[in-house]
Amino acid sequence: MPRGSSRHPVSKADAAAYLAKSQSWLDASRESLTAERWDVAAGSAVTAGVNACDAICGTLLGQRSGGGHDEAVGLLATAGDDGRHASRQLAQLLRFKTPAQYDPAPIAAADARKAVELAARLAERAAALIGHTSR
């Protein structure tokens, strides 16, 4: 494990809780799209996507990253085909974090919509995996 990295165990119940958080943040991002609050929509989508990925890692690996987002992308990529696909989506989604949350200029509407779309895909993947493993 790289210096400064950490991993945290994730139970099935924890994975379901991460998914619930993801879905709540996704709802907030969609509401913000409707209200044309692009920065809030994209920022909420990033948080939704990160929580979805914690649910995916927890379900497939029994752990999540406790380090930076780059570490989370890397850990996710080790979780089989589903994890590799999700890691690419998370990497795309994370590109919107700084513009939405920290830059003074507002994020473009199209970028906010793309962020919400990526977060929705990640939440759907997490829900499918959790549903599949709970049977």
LOVEX-834118 format. One record per residue (C-alpha): residue in one letter; y, x, z. Coordinates in Angstrom, 1 decimal. Each point is the difference from the previous one (the first is absolute). Layout:
<sepas>
r,v,u,w
a,Y,X,Z
...
</sepas>
This chain:
<sepas>
r,v,u,w
m,0.0,0.0,0.0
p,3.5,1.4,-0.8
r,2.1,1.2,2.8
g,2.0,-2.8,1.6
s,-2.3,-2.7,-1.5
s,-1.7,-2.6,2.1
r,-2.5,-2.7,-0.4
h,-0.4,-3.1,2.0
p,-3.2,-2.1,0.4
v,0.1,-3.5,-1.5
s,-2.4,-2.8,1.0
k,-0.7,-3.0,-2.1
a,2.3,-2.0,2.2
d,2.7,2.6,-0.5
a,-0.4,-0.1,-3.7
a,0.4,-3.8,0.0
a,3.1,0.4,2.1
y,1.5,2.5,-2.5
l,-0.8,-2.5,-2.8
a,1.8,-2.8,2.0
k,3.0,2.3,0.4
s,-0.1,0.8,-3.7
q,-0.1,-3.6,-1.0
s,3.0,-0.8,2.3
w,2.1,2.8,-1.5
l,-1.1,-1.1,-3.4
d,1.3,-3.6,0.8
a,3.3,1.5,1.1
s,0.2,2.1,-3.2
r,-0.5,-3.1,-2.1
e,2.5,-2.0,1.9
s,2.5,2.9,-0.5
l,-0.7,-0.1,-3.7
t,0.8,-3.7,-0.1
a,3.3,0.8,1.9
e,0.7,2.9,-2.4
r,0.1,2.5,2.9
w,-1.5,2.7,-2.1
d,0.1,2.8,2.5
v,-1.6,-2.1,2.7
a,-2.7,-1.3,-2.4
a,-0.9,3.6,-1.0
g,0.1,1.4,3.5
s,-2.1,-2.9,1.3
a,-2.4,0.5,-2.8
v,-0.5,3.7,0.9
t,-0.8,-1.0,3.6
a,-2.4,-2.6,-1.3
g,-1.7,2.5,-2.2
v,-0.4,2.6,2.7
n,-1.5,-2.5,2.3
a,-2.4,-1.2,-2.7
c,-1.0,3.6,-0.5
d,-0.7,0.5,3.7
a,-2.2,-3.1,-0.3
i,-1.8,1.5,-3.0
c,-0.5,3.4,1.7
g,-1.1,-1.7,3.2
t,-2.5,-2.1,-1.9
l,-1.5,2.7,-2.2
l,0.4,3.1,2.2
g,0.4,-1.3,3.6
q,3.3,1.9,0.4
r,3.6,0.1,-1.3
s,2.5,2.8,-0.4
g,2.4,0.6,2.8
g,2.0,2.5,-2.0
g,2.5,-0.3,-2.8
h,-0.4,-2.3,-3.0
d,-1.3,2.8,-2.1
e,-2.8,0.5,2.4
a,-0.8,-3.7,-0.2
v,-0.1,0.1,-3.8
g,-2.4,3.0,0.3
l,-2.3,-1.7,2.6
l,-0.1,-3.2,-2.0
a,-1.1,2.0,-3.1
t,-3.1,1.0,1.9
a,-1.1,-3.6,0.5
g,-2.1,-0.5,-3.2
d,1.1,-1.8,-3.1
d,2.0,-2.6,1.9
g,1.8,2.6,2.0
r,0.8,2.2,-3.1
h,1.4,-3.0,-1.8
a,2.0,-1.1,3.1
s,1.3,3.5,0.5
r,1.6,0.0,-3.5
q,1.6,-3.3,0.7
l,1.3,1.2,3.4
a,1.4,3.1,-1.6
q,1.9,-2.1,-2.5
l,1.2,-2.4,2.7
l,1.3,2.9,2.2
r,2.4,1.0,-2.7
f,2.0,-3.0,0.9
k,0.3,0.8,3.7
t,3.0,2.4,0.0
p,2.0,-2.0,-2.6
a,-0.5,-3.3,1.8
q,0.3,1.2,3.6
y,2.3,3.0,0.0
d,2.1,0.4,-3.2
p,3.5,-1.5,0.0
a,-0.4,-1.5,-3.5
p,-2.0,-3.3,-0.2
i,-3.4,0.1,-1.5
a,-0.4,-1.8,-3.4
a,-1.5,-3.5,-0.1
a,-2.7,1.2,-2.3
d,-1.0,2.8,2.4
a,-0.1,-2.5,2.9
r,-2.2,-2.3,-2.0
k,-2.3,2.9,-0.9
a,-0.2,1.1,3.7
v,-1.0,-3.6,1.1
e,-2.6,-0.1,-2.8
l,-1.6,3.3,1.1
a,0.0,-1.1,3.6
a,-1.7,-3.3,-0.9
r,-2.7,1.8,-1.9
l,-0.7,2.2,3.0
a,-0.1,-2.9,2.4
e,-2.4,-1.9,-2.4
r,-2.2,3.1,-0.1
a,0.0,0.3,3.8
a,-0.8,-3.7,0.4
a,-2.9,0.2,-2.4
l,-1.4,3.1,1.7
i,0.3,-1.5,3.5
g,-1.6,-3.2,-1.2
h,-2.8,1.9,-1.7
t,-0.8,2.1,3.1
s,0.2,-2.8,2.5
r,-2.9,-1.9,-1.6
</sepas>
